Amino acid sequence: MAASTSDSDGTESGVPSGVSSDSNPGIDQFQYSAILDHLIGDKRQIKELNPMVMGALPMPHKSDEQKKIERAMESCTFKAAFACVAGAVLGGAFGIFTAGIDTNVGFDPKDPMRTPTAREVLKDMGQRGMSYAKNFAIVGAMFSFTECLIESHRGKSDWKNAVYSGCVTGGAIGFRAGLKAGVLGCGGFAAFSAAIEYYLR
């Protein structure tokens, strides 16, 4: 129990005037309630937390260069470029993997028992990796760019952005084979995007 000192006016420090700890055994509970009221109650002084303060340590203000870098990284162009590179890497790896497990590499109908050479296998892996990398890069860039534009237009960040972007991307890719293929591509890509968003969120 904290000791209280007497002031010149006869009141005890930390105790409101007219209240004595001797006459009121519940003074500790009263002080605890008063402290809580000032910390989390209506009498608290700070109504909102400062976003620049984390863990009670002040964060330095961001410089103009840092703000420019953040704005550039949040732009649709950067997101599309990043998705393009990531898609190319993923597509290349996927193409090499599929070529490595494909048993038809170097297949010769005249000699079915012929074993393909290492050069033929590497050549097929390179060609398939480049093809998959290009396709994945295009799809990734289109999807990321359209999703960013839709999100900026709607002013919301939810699962609908991915669905709309999937429909636009799938429709644009499938439309090269005709209207029916475009509609199927739109619906299929939108459903796939919705499933991914539901799993991630």
C-alpha positions as CSV (number, residue, x, y, z in Angstrom):
1,M,0.0,0.0,0.0
2,A,1.5,3.3,-1.1
3,A,2.3,5.8,1.7
4,S,0.7,9.2,1.4
5,T,2.3,12.5,2.4
6,S,0.5,15.5,3.9
7,D,0.4,18.8,2.0
8,S,0.3,22.2,3.6
9,D,-3.5,22.5,3.2
10,G,-4.0,19.3,5.2
11,T,-4.9,17.0,2.3
12,E,-3.1,13.8,1.5
13,S,-1.2,13.5,-1.8
14,G,-3.0,11.3,-4.4
15,V,-6.3,11.5,-2.4
16,P,-9.1,13.9,-3.2
17,S,-9.9,16.6,-0.7
18,G,-12.3,15.5,1.9
19,V,-11.4,11.9,1.6
20,S,-9.2,10.2,4.2
21,S,-7.6,6.8,3.9
22,D,-8.2,6.2,7.6
23,S,-11.9,6.9,7.4
24,N,-12.3,5.0,4.1
25,P,-10.7,1.5,4.0
26,G,-11.5,1.2,0.2
27,I,-9.3,4.1,-0.7
28,D,-6.9,1.8,-2.7
29,Q,-9.8,0.6,-4.8
30,F,-10.9,4.2,-5.4
31,Q,-7.4,5.2,-6.5
32,Y,-7.2,2.2,-8.8
33,S,-10.6,3.1,-10.4
34,A,-9.5,6.7,-10.8
35,I,-6.3,5.6,-12.6
36,L,-8.2,3.3,-14.9
37,D,-10.6,6.1,-15.6
38,H,-7.8,8.3,-16.7
39,L,-6.1,5.6,-18.8
40,I,-9.0,4.0,-20.6
41,G,-12.1,5.9,-19.4
42,D,-13.7,9.1,-20.5
43,K,-11.1,11.2,-18.7
44,R,-8.2,10.0,-20.7
45,Q,-6.1,12.7,-22.3
46,I,-5.0,10.9,-25.5
47,K,-8.1,10.0,-27.6
48,E,-6.2,8.5,-30.6
49,L,-3.0,6.7,-30.9
50,N,-0.3,8.3,-32.9
51,P,0.5,6.1,-36.0
52,M,4.1,7.4,-35.9
53,V,4.6,5.9,-32.5
54,M,5.1,2.1,-32.3
55,G,6.0,0.3,-29.1
56,A,6.2,3.7,-27.2
57,L,9.2,4.6,-29.4
58,P,8.9,7.6,-31.7
59,M,9.4,6.8,-35.4
60,P,11.4,9.2,-37.5
61,H,9.4,11.1,-40.2
62,K,9.7,9.7,-43.7
63,S,11.9,11.6,-46.1
64,D,10.6,12.8,-49.5
65,E,12.7,10.0,-51.2
66,Q,11.1,7.3,-49.1
67,K,7.6,8.7,-49.9
68,K,8.4,8.7,-53.6
69,I,9.7,5.1,-53.4
70,E,6.5,4.0,-51.6
71,R,4.3,5.7,-54.1
72,A,6.2,4.1,-57.0
73,M,5.9,0.6,-55.4
74,E,2.2,1.1,-54.9
75,S,1.6,2.1,-58.5
76,C,-0.1,-0.2,-61.0
77,T,2.9,-0.1,-63.3
78,F,5.3,-1.5,-60.6
79,K,2.8,-4.1,-59.6
80,A,2.4,-5.3,-63.2
81,A,6.1,-5.4,-63.7
82,F,6.7,-7.3,-60.5
83,A,3.9,-9.8,-61.4
84,C,5.4,-10.1,-64.9
85,V,8.9,-11.1,-63.5
86,A,7.4,-13.4,-60.9
87,G,5.2,-15.0,-63.5
88,A,8.1,-15.6,-65.8
89,V,10.2,-17.2,-63.1
90,L,7.3,-19.4,-62.0
91,G,6.4,-20.3,-65.6
92,G,10.0,-21.1,-66.4
93,A,10.3,-23.4,-63.4
94,F,7.0,-25.1,-64.2
95,G,8.0,-25.6,-67.9
96,I,11.3,-27.2,-66.9
97,F,9.6,-29.4,-64.4
98,T,7.0,-30.6,-66.9
99,A,9.7,-31.2,-69.6
100,G,11.7,-33.3,-67.1
101,I,8.8,-35.7,-66.4
102,D,7.6,-35.9,-70.0
103,T,8.3,-39.3,-71.5
104,N,7.7,-38.1,-75.1
105,V,10.9,-36.0,-75.2
106,G,12.9,-37.1,-78.3
107,F,10.3,-39.8,-79.2
108,D,10.9,-41.3,-82.6
109,P,8.0,-43.3,-84.1
110,K,10.4,-45.3,-86.2
111,D,12.4,-46.3,-83.2
112,P,10.1,-46.3,-80.1
113,M,12.8,-47.9,-77.9
114,R,15.3,-45.1,-78.7
115,T,16.6,-43.3,-75.6
116,P,16.7,-39.5,-76.0
117,T,20.1,-37.8,-75.6
118,A,20.8,-35.3,-72.9
119,R,21.1,-32.6,-75.5
120,E,17.6,-33.3,-76.8
121,V,16.2,-33.3,-73.2
122,L,17.9,-30.0,-72.4
123,K,16.7,-28.4,-75.6
124,D,13.1,-29.4,-74.9
125,M,13.4,-28.2,-71.3
126,G,14.7,-24.8,-72.5
127,Q,12.0,-24.4,-75.2
128,R,9.2,-25.4,-72.9
129,G,10.5,-23.3,-70.0
130,M,10.6,-20.2,-72.3
131,S,7.2,-20.8,-73.6
132,Y,5.7,-21.3,-70.1
133,A,7.6,-18.3,-68.8
134,K,6.2,-16.0,-71.5
135,N,2.6,-17.1,-71.0
136,F,2.8,-16.9,-67.2
137,A,4.4,-13.4,-67.4
138,I,1.7,-12.1,-69.7
139,V,-1.1,-13.5,-67.6
140,G,0.5,-12.2,-64.4
141,A,1.1,-8.7,-65.7
142,M,-2.5,-8.5,-67.1
143,F,-4.1,-9.8,-64.0
144,S,-2.1,-7.5,-61.6
145,F,-2.5,-4.4,-63.7
146,T,-6.3,-4.8,-64.2
147,E,-6.8,-5.7,-60.5
148,C,-4.9,-2.5,-59.5
149,L,-7.0,-0.4,-61.9
150,I,-10.2,-1.9,-60.7
151,E,-9.2,-1.4,-57.1
152,S,-8.3,2.2,-57.7
153,H,-11.6,2.8,-59.5
154,R,-13.8,1.1,-56.9
155,G,-11.8,2.5,-53.9
156,K,-12.1,-0.9,-52.1
157,S,-9.8,-3.8,-51.5
158,D,-11.9,-7.0,-51.4
159,W,-12.3,-10.3,-53.2
160,K,-14.4,-8.7,-56.0
161,N,-11.4,-7.0,-57.5
162,A,-9.7,-10.3,-58.1
163,V,-12.9,-11.8,-59.6
164,Y,-13.4,-8.8,-62.0
165,S,-9.7,-8.9,-62.9
166,G,-9.8,-12.6,-63.6
167,C,-12.8,-12.2,-65.8
168,V,-11.1,-9.4,-67.8
169,T,-7.8,-11.3,-68.1
170,G,-9.4,-14.7,-69.0
171,G,-11.8,-13.0,-71.5
172,A,-9.0,-11.1,-73.2
173,I,-6.9,-14.2,-73.5
174,G,-9.7,-16.5,-74.7
175,F,-11.2,-13.9,-77.0
176,R,-8.3,-14.5,-79.5
177,A,-10.0,-17.9,-80.2
178,G,-13.5,-16.5,-80.6
179,L,-16.4,-15.1,-78.6
180,K,-17.3,-18.4,-77.0
181,A,-13.7,-19.0,-75.9
182,G,-13.6,-15.5,-74.4
183,V,-16.8,-16.0,-72.4
184,L,-15.5,-19.4,-71.1
185,G,-12.2,-17.8,-70.3
186,C,-13.8,-15.0,-68.4
187,G,-16.0,-17.3,-66.3
188,G,-13.3,-19.9,-65.7
189,F,-10.6,-17.4,-64.7
190,A,-13.1,-15.5,-62.5
191,A,-14.1,-18.7,-60.7
192,F,-10.5,-19.6,-60.2
193,S,-9.7,-16.1,-58.8
194,A,-12.7,-16.3,-56.5
195,A,-11.5,-19.7,-55.2
196,I,-8.0,-18.4,-54.6
197,E,-9.3,-15.3,-52.8
198,Y,-11.6,-17.4,-50.6
199,Y,-8.7,-19.7,-49.7
200,L,-6.3,-16.8,-48.9
201,R,-8.8,-14.6,-47.0
